[in-house]
């Protein structure tokens, strides 16, 4: 590995593009990237491969923050193209941040590999990259109430009383991403799970 790629990571936040999706449960991955960009002083994201990205640095690691703008269910095209372009070793240097309605609100879960667990954006990424060995950080948005369709629920906004918990989980998730960048997946899973 050359010095140019030493300490190179790619963090993908999942969400949907456009003002109508801002603040929805499904866009919490985007919120984590915005938090990291603000914290680490990233430039305004640049467009590329049906998405946008910016580069930030944390300690001695260069991190590409990537927002796929294809809509959630087609996130894989953008992620595969970006990973290829930036020469990312996807099984060790890629982390996907997404919502998970099977986890309680604000709970975080980090995994090294496995199925998508029904998260359509993650599912498309695993399929596009041809492996389930992709690190992922899931952020709990809690299960939909019985009368809600899942699709409507994930595209809804947090209730007023839920927003502080959601905002705290975005901050904790941003910290978890930095922990992963610095210490790797095993250490991070032990701390977070």
N, C-alpha and C positions, 0 to 999 in steps of 0.2 A: 504494500500500500504506500503510495507516495505521500509526501508531507501535505500536498494540496488536499488530500482526502482523509488525512488523519483526523480522528475525532469528528466525523461527519455523520449527522443524523437527519432523518426526515420525520416530521410529526404531522399527521393528517388529521384535521378536525372535520367531522361530518356535519352536514346541514343542507339546507336548500337555499338557493340564491333568491334575492329579491326582498323588498321591504315588507311584503305581507307575511314573510316567515320569520322576521326578526323577533327574537324573544320567545319563539315557540319551543316546546320541549325537544323537538327533533333537532333544533339548532344549537344545542348546548355545546357540541363539539366546536362550532365556529366561535362561540363565546370564549372557550378556553384559549383558542389561538389568539384572539384579540387581547385577552389578558396577558398572555406571554409577550406578544408584540409590544404592548404598552410597557410592560415590566423591563424588557430587554432592549428597548429602543429600536425596534425594527422599522425599516422604511415602509412607505405606503406599498401595499402588495402590487406586484406586476402580473399581468395576464400571460398565461402560457398553458397550452394543452387542455383547453376547456376548464381551466381553473385559474387560480392565482396563488402566488407564493411571495414570501419575503425571507430574507436570510437574517438570522440573529446569532449572536454569540453568547454562550454561557460558559464561563471559565475557559477551558481550552477546546470547547466543542462548537463547531459551526452547525447550526440547526436550520434546515429549510422547513418553514411552516407552510403547509399546503392546504388550501381551501378548494376542494373540487366544486365546480359550479355547474355540474351536469344534472342536478337534482339527485337526491339521495340514492335512488335505486340504480343509477348508472355511474356511481363514483369510481368504479374500477378503471375505466378508460383513462381518466385523468391521472390517477395514482400510478398506474403502470407506466404511463408515458413519462411522468415526472421522475419516478424512481430510476428508470432507464437513462434519462437525460442526465441526472445528477450522479449516476453510477452508485446507487445505494444498494448495499447488501441487504435485501429486504428481510431475510430471516434473523438479522441481528441489529440492523440500524433503522428500522421502520417501526413507528408506533401509531396506531389508529385510535383516535379519541371519539367516542360516540355515546349516545343516550342508550339506556336499557330500561324498559318498562317492567322487567322482572325483578329489578332491585328497588328497595325502598328509596324514597326521595332523599337525595344527598349522599347516598352510599356509593363508595367507589370500589371497583374490583379490577385488578390488573391480572392479565393472563398472558402466557407466552405463546400459546397456540390453542387450537380447538375449532369447533364449528362457530358459525355466526350467531347461534342462539336466536335466530329469527330476525336479526337486525339486517335489513335489506341492503343498506349501504356497505356494511362490513362483508356481507355475503358476496356482493358484486366484486369487491376488492380481492377477496380470497380466490374467487373464480378467475379473475383477470390475471392474478399473479401465479396461479396454479399451485398454491400451497396453503395449508391451514396454519403453518408455522409463522404467523405474523402476530407480533405483540399488540395487545389492545388494552385500552383503559376505558372501562364502561362507567358511566355516571348514571346513578339511579334516578328515574323520573316517576317511579312507583306505578303499579298496575292501573289500567283504566278502570273506572267505575263500571259496574255490570251493564249499565244501559248505553255505554259508549262503544262505538266501533273503534278498533285500534288505530286505523288510519286517521280518523277525526281527532282522536285523543292526542297522538304524537304531534299533530299539527296545531294543537291548541296551546294557549299560553298558560303559564303558571298562575294560580290564583294569588291574590294579593298576600295572603298569609303564607304562601309557599315560597314567594320570591326571595326572601332573605336566606332560606335554606338552600335554594338553588344557587344563589350568588356565592354563598359560602362554599358550596361544592365545586363551583367553577374555580375559585381561588385554590382550594385543596387539590383539584385536578391539575392546575398549572404547576403547583409545587411538586406533584407526583411526576409530571413530565420531566421536570428538571432533575429530580432524583434519578429517574430512569437514564437520563443523559449522562449523569455523573457516575452512577453506581451500577447500572445494568439492571436487567430484568429480575434476576433471582432476589437480590437485595430488596428491590422495590416491591416485589410481590409480598415478601415477608413483612415489610413495613405497612403496606396498604391493606392487604387482605386480612 
